[in-house]
Amino acid sequence: MVRSHYVSAACFVFSGIVDALLPAGMGWIQQIPQVVLFAGVVLILVALFSLIGYGFKTMSIRKMQFDNNRSRSKGRAS
């Protein structure tokens, strides 16, 4: 799986380089850096939401492990 935060950082860098190298007055070609920058922002949002989802999943697994270990220790104590 491609890490979207790496791709978004590459989009930001590529956008800056292309914007610096393109001369003014190129018409629609001048909009390419803005499109790449927008794609980078969208990928950052995808990375953020996937990180939030990963966090919820991890916390549910930890809670399940905690509950399982707690029930095992109660069984041994009695």
DSSP file (Angstrom, degrees, kcal/mol; ACC not computed):
  #  RESIDUE AA STRUCTURE BP1 BP2  ACC     N-H-->O    O-->H-N    N-H-->O    O-->H-N    TCO  KAPPA ALPHA  PHI   PSI    X-CA   Y-CA   Z-CA
    1    1 A M              0   0    0      0, 0.0     2,-0.3     0, 0.0     0, 0.0   0.000 360.0 360.0 360.0 132.3    0.0    0.0    0.0
    2    2 A V        -     0   0    0      1,-0.1     2,-0.6     2,-0.0     3,-0.0  -0.584 360.0-121.9 -76.4 132.4    1.3    3.4   -1.0
    3    3 A R    >>  -     0   0    0     -2,-0.3     4,-1.7     1,-0.2     3,-0.6  -0.660  18.3-154.8 -77.3 116.2    1.7    5.8    2.0
    4    4 A S  H 3> S+     0   0    0     -2,-0.6     4,-2.5     1,-0.2     5,-0.2   0.780  89.3  60.3 -68.8 -26.3   -0.4    8.8    1.1
    5    5 A H  H 3> S+     0   0    0      2,-0.2     4,-1.8     1,-0.2    -1,-0.2   0.853 105.7  48.6 -71.2 -30.4    1.5   11.2    3.3
    6    6 A Y  H <> S+     0   0    0     -3,-0.6     4,-2.1     2,-0.2    -2,-0.2   0.910 113.1  47.2 -70.0 -41.7    4.7   10.5    1.3
    7    7 A V  H  X S+     0   0    0     -4,-1.7     4,-2.2     2,-0.2    -2,-0.2   0.894 111.3  51.2 -66.6 -39.2    2.9   11.0   -2.0
    8    8 A S  H  X S+     0   0    0     -4,-2.5     4,-2.2     2,-0.2    -1,-0.2   0.899 109.1  50.3 -67.1 -38.6    1.3   14.2   -0.7
    9    9 A A  H  X S+     0   0    0     -4,-1.8     4,-2.3     1,-0.2    -1,-0.2   0.901 110.1  50.7 -63.9 -39.0    4.7   15.5    0.4
   10   10 A A  H  X S+     0   0    0     -4,-2.1     4,-2.9     1,-0.2    -2,-0.2   0.882 108.3  52.9 -64.2 -37.5    6.0   14.7   -3.1
   11   11 A C  H  X S+     0   0    0     -4,-2.2     4,-2.6     2,-0.2    -2,-0.2   0.905 108.6  50.0 -63.5 -41.2    3.0   16.6   -4.6
   12   12 A F  H  X S+     0   0    0     -4,-2.2     4,-2.1     2,-0.2    -2,-0.2   0.931 114.1  44.1 -63.1 -44.9    3.9   19.6   -2.5
   13   13 A V  H  X S+     0   0    0     -4,-2.3     4,-2.4     2,-0.2    -2,-0.2   0.936 114.7  48.6 -65.3 -46.6    7.5   19.6   -3.6
   14   14 A F  H  X S+     0   0    0     -4,-2.9     4,-2.7     1,-0.2     5,-0.3   0.892 110.1  52.8 -61.3 -40.1    6.7   18.9   -7.2
   15   15 A S  H  X S+     0   0    0     -4,-2.6     4,-2.4    -5,-0.2    -1,-0.2   0.916 110.4  47.1 -62.2 -43.6    4.1   21.7   -7.2
   16   16 A G  H  X S+     0   0    0     -4,-2.1     4,-1.9     2,-0.2    -2,-0.2   0.904 113.5  47.7 -65.4 -41.1    6.7   24.2   -5.8
   17   17 A I  H  X S+     0   0    0     -4,-2.4     4,-1.9     2,-0.2    -2,-0.2   0.936 114.2  45.9 -65.5 -46.6    9.3   23.1   -8.3
   18   18 A V  H  X S+     0   0    0     -4,-2.7     4,-2.1     1,-0.2    -2,-0.2   0.905 112.5  51.1 -64.5 -40.7    7.0   23.3  -11.3
   19   19 A D  H  < S+     0   0    0     -4,-2.4    -1,-0.2    -5,-0.3    -2,-0.2   0.868 111.9  47.6 -65.3 -35.3    5.6   26.7  -10.2
   20   20 A A  H  < S+     0   0    0     -4,-1.9    -1,-0.2    -5,-0.2    -2,-0.2   0.837 115.4  44.7 -73.8 -31.9    9.1   28.1   -9.8
   21   21 A L  H  < S+     0   0    0     -4,-1.9    -2,-0.2    -5,-0.1    -1,-0.2   0.756  92.9  88.9 -86.4 -24.6   10.2   26.8  -13.2
   22   22 A L  S  < S-     0   0    0     -4,-2.1     2,-0.1    -5,-0.2     3,-0.1  -0.566  76.4-129.1 -77.2 132.4    7.2   27.8  -15.3
   23   23 A P        -     0   0    0      0, 0.0     3,-0.5     0, 0.0    -2,-0.1  -0.423  33.1 -94.3 -74.2 157.3    7.4   31.3  -16.8
   24   24 A A  S    S+     0   0    0      1,-0.2     0, 0.0    -2,-0.1     0, 0.0  -0.332 103.6  37.3 -68.7 151.3    4.4   33.6  -16.3
   25   25 A G        +     0   0    0      2,-0.1    -1,-0.2    -3,-0.1     3,-0.1   0.789  67.4 133.9  81.2  29.6    1.7   33.8  -19.0
   26   26 A M    >   -     0   0    0     -3,-0.5     3,-1.0     1,-0.3     2,-0.3   0.396  54.3-142.7 -92.0   3.5    1.6   30.1  -20.0
   27   27 A G  G >  S-     0   0    0      1,-0.2     3,-1.3     2,-0.2    -1,-0.3  -0.541  72.3   0.0  76.9-133.6   -2.2   29.8  -19.9
   28   28 A W  G >  S+     0   0    0     -2,-0.3     3,-1.5     1,-0.3     4,-0.3   0.741 124.7  68.6 -67.4 -23.0   -3.7   26.6  -18.7
   29   29 A I  G X  S+     0   0    0     -3,-1.0     3,-1.3     1,-0.3    -1,-0.3   0.805  88.9  66.2 -64.7 -27.7   -0.2   25.1  -18.0
   30   30 A Q  G <  S+     0   0    0     -3,-1.3     4,-0.3     1,-0.2    -1,-0.3   0.688  93.8  60.4 -66.6 -17.9    0.2   27.7  -15.2
   31   31 A Q  G <> S+     0   0    0     -3,-1.5     4,-1.9    -4,-0.3    -1,-0.2   0.574  79.4  87.6 -86.4  -9.7   -2.7   25.9  -13.4
   32   32 A I  H <> S+     0   0    0     -3,-1.3     4,-2.4    -4,-0.3     5,-0.2   0.906  85.5  51.9 -58.6 -45.3   -0.8   22.5  -13.1
   33   33 A P  H  > S+     0   0    0      0, 0.0     4,-2.4     0, 0.0    -1,-0.2   0.885 109.2  50.8 -61.0 -35.7    1.0   23.4   -9.9
   34   34 A Q  H  > S+     0   0    0     -4,-0.3     4,-2.3    -3,-0.2    -2,-0.2   0.882 110.3  49.3 -67.6 -37.2   -2.4   24.3   -8.2
   35   35 A V  H  X S+     0   0    0     -4,-1.9     4,-2.2     2,-0.2    -1,-0.2   0.915 112.8  46.7 -66.8 -42.7   -3.9   21.0   -9.3
   36   36 A V  H  X S+     0   0    0     -4,-2.4     4,-2.0     2,-0.2    -2,-0.2   0.892 112.0  51.3 -66.3 -39.1   -1.0   19.1   -8.0
   37   37 A L  H  X S+     0   0    0     -4,-2.4     4,-2.0    -5,-0.2    -2,-0.2   0.906 109.3  50.2 -63.6 -42.0   -1.1   21.1   -4.7
   38   38 A F  H  X S+     0   0    0     -4,-2.3     4,-2.3     1,-0.2    -2,-0.2   0.898 109.0  52.0 -62.5 -41.0   -4.8   20.3   -4.4
   39   39 A A  H  X S+     0   0    0     -4,-2.2     4,-2.3     1,-0.2    -1,-0.2   0.886 108.1  52.4 -62.8 -37.9   -4.1   16.6   -4.9
   40   40 A G  H  X S+     0   0    0     -4,-2.0     4,-1.9     2,-0.2    -2,-0.2   0.896 108.7  49.2 -63.6 -40.9   -1.5   16.8   -2.2
   41   41 A V  H  X S+     0   0    0     -4,-2.0     4,-2.1     2,-0.2    -2,-0.2   0.907 110.5  50.6 -65.7 -41.3   -4.0   18.4    0.2
   42   42 A V  H  X S+     0   0    0     -4,-2.3     4,-2.2     1,-0.2    -2,-0.2   0.913 110.3  49.9 -62.6 -41.8   -6.6   15.7   -0.6
   43   43 A L  H  X S+     0   0    0     -4,-2.3     4,-2.4     2,-0.2    -1,-0.2   0.852 107.2  54.4 -66.7 -33.6   -3.9   13.0    0.1
   44   44 A I  H  X S+     0   0    0     -4,-1.9     4,-2.3     2,-0.2    -1,-0.2   0.911 108.9  48.9 -64.1 -41.1   -3.0   14.6    3.4
   45   45 A L  H  X S+     0   0    0     -4,-2.1     4,-2.5     2,-0.2    -2,-0.2   0.890 110.0  51.2 -65.0 -38.9   -6.7   14.4    4.4
   46   46 A V  H  X S+     0   0    0     -4,-2.2     4,-2.3     1,-0.2    -2,-0.2   0.918 111.0  48.8 -62.2 -43.0   -6.8   10.7    3.3
   47   47 A A  H  X S+     0   0    0     -4,-2.4     4,-2.0     2,-0.2    -2,-0.2   0.894 111.0  50.7 -63.8 -39.6   -3.8   10.1    5.5
   48   48 A L  H  X S+     0   0    0     -4,-2.3     4,-2.1     2,-0.2    -2,-0.2   0.931 112.2  45.3 -64.5 -46.1   -5.3   11.9    8.4
   49   49 A F  H  X S+     0   0    0     -4,-2.5     4,-2.3     1,-0.2    -1,-0.2   0.865 112.5  50.9 -68.4 -34.8   -8.6    9.9    8.2
   50   50 A S  H  X S+     0   0    0     -4,-2.3     4,-2.3    -5,-0.2    -1,-0.2   0.865 109.5  51.7 -69.5 -33.7   -6.8    6.6    7.8
   51   51 A L  H  X S+     0   0    0     -4,-2.0     4,-2.2     2,-0.2    -2,-0.2   0.892 109.5  49.5 -66.9 -39.7   -4.6    7.4   10.9
   52   52 A I  H  X S+     0   0    0     -4,-2.1     4,-2.1     2,-0.2    -2,-0.2   0.928 112.1  48.2 -63.4 -44.9   -7.8    8.2   12.9
   53   53 A G  H  X S+     0   0    0     -4,-2.3     4,-2.2     1,-0.2    -2,-0.2   0.891 110.7  51.0 -62.5 -40.2   -9.3    4.8   11.7
   54   54 A Y  H  X S+     0   0    0     -4,-2.3     4,-2.6     1,-0.2    -1,-0.2   0.890 108.4  52.9 -63.4 -39.5   -6.1    3.0   12.6
   55   55 A G  H  X S+     0   0    0     -4,-2.2     4,-2.4     2,-0.2    -2,-0.2   0.915 109.6  47.4 -63.1 -43.9   -6.1    4.6   16.1
   56   56 A F  H  X S+     0   0    0     -4,-2.1     4,-2.0     2,-0.2    -1,-0.2   0.908 113.2  48.8 -63.9 -41.3   -9.7    3.5   16.7
   57   57 A K  H  X S+     0   0    0     -4,-2.2     4,-2.0     2,-0.2    -2,-0.2   0.917 111.8  49.1 -64.8 -42.8   -8.9    0.0   15.6
   58   58 A T  H  X S+     0   0    0     -4,-2.6     4,-2.5     1,-0.2    -2,-0.2   0.902 110.3  50.6 -63.8 -41.8   -5.8   -0.2   17.7
   59   59 A M  H  X S+     0   0    0     -4,-2.4     4,-2.3     1,-0.2    -1,-0.2   0.873 108.9  51.2 -66.8 -35.7   -7.6    1.0   20.8
   60   60 A S  H  X S+     0   0    0     -4,-2.0     4,-2.1     2,-0.2    -1,-0.2   0.886 110.7  49.0 -68.4 -36.6  -10.3   -1.6   20.3
   61   61 A I  H  X S+     0   0    0     -4,-2.0     4,-2.4     2,-0.2    -2,-0.2   0.927 111.6  49.1 -66.3 -43.5   -7.7   -4.3   20.1
   62   62 A R  H  X S+     0   0    0     -4,-2.5     4,-2.6     1,-0.2    -2,-0.2   0.898 110.9  50.2 -62.2 -40.4   -6.0   -3.1   23.2
   63   63 A K  H  X S+     0   0    0     -4,-2.3     4,-2.7     2,-0.2    -1,-0.2   0.906 110.2  50.1 -65.1 -40.6   -9.3   -3.0   25.1
   64   64 A M  H  X S+     0   0    0     -4,-2.1     4,-2.2     2,-0.2    -2,-0.2   0.907 112.1  47.6 -64.0 -41.6  -10.0   -6.5   24.0
   65   65 A Q  H  X S+     0   0    0     -4,-2.4     4,-2.6     2,-0.2    -2,-0.2   0.903 112.1  50.1 -65.3 -40.7   -6.6   -7.7   25.2
   66   66 A F  H  X S+     0   0    0     -4,-2.6     4,-2.4     2,-0.2    -2,-0.2   0.933 112.0  46.9 -62.9 -46.6   -7.0   -5.9   28.5
   67   67 A D  H  X S+     0   0    0     -4,-2.7     4,-2.3     1,-0.2    -1,-0.2   0.896 113.0  49.8 -62.6 -40.1  -10.4   -7.4   29.1
   68   68 A N  H  X S+     0   0    0     -4,-2.2     4,-1.8     2,-0.2    -2,-0.2   0.916 112.8  45.7 -65.7 -44.0   -9.1  -10.9   28.2
   69   69 A N  H  X S+     0   0    0     -4,-2.6     4,-2.0     2,-0.2    -2,-0.2   0.864 112.4  51.6 -67.8 -35.3   -6.1  -10.6   30.5
   70   70 A R  H  X S+     0   0    0     -4,-2.4     4,-1.7    -5,-0.2    -2,-0.2   0.903 109.7  48.7 -68.2 -41.0   -8.3   -9.2   33.3
   71   71 A S  H  X S+     0   0    0     -4,-2.3     4,-1.4     1,-0.2    -1,-0.2   0.849 110.9  51.8 -69.1 -32.0  -10.7  -12.1   33.0
   72   72 A R  H  X S+     0   0    0     -4,-1.8     4,-1.5     1,-0.2    -1,-0.2   0.900 108.4  50.0 -68.0 -40.4   -7.8  -14.6   33.0
   73   73 A S  H  X S+     0   0    0     -4,-2.0     4,-1.5     1,-0.2    -2,-0.2   0.835 108.5  52.9 -70.8 -29.8   -6.3  -13.2   36.2
   74   74 A K  H  X S+     0   0    0     -4,-1.7     4,-1.1     1,-0.2    -1,-0.2   0.860 106.8  53.9 -69.6 -34.3   -9.7  -13.3   37.9
   75   75 A G  H  < S+     0   0    0     -4,-1.4    -2,-0.2     1,-0.2    -1,-0.2   0.849 109.9  46.3 -68.2 -33.8  -10.0  -17.0   37.0
   76   76 A R  H  < S+     0   0    0     -4,-1.5    -1,-0.2     1,-0.2    -2,-0.2   0.835 106.8  58.3 -75.9 -33.6   -6.6  -17.8   38.6
   77   77 A A  H  <        0   0    0     -4,-1.5    -1,-0.2     1,-0.2    -2,-0.2   0.793 360.0 360.0 -70.6 -28.0   -7.3  -15.8   41.8
   78   78 A S     <        0   0    0     -4,-1.1    -1,-0.2    -3,-0.0    -2,-0.2   0.481 360.0 360.0 -90.5 360.0  -10.4  -17.8   42.7
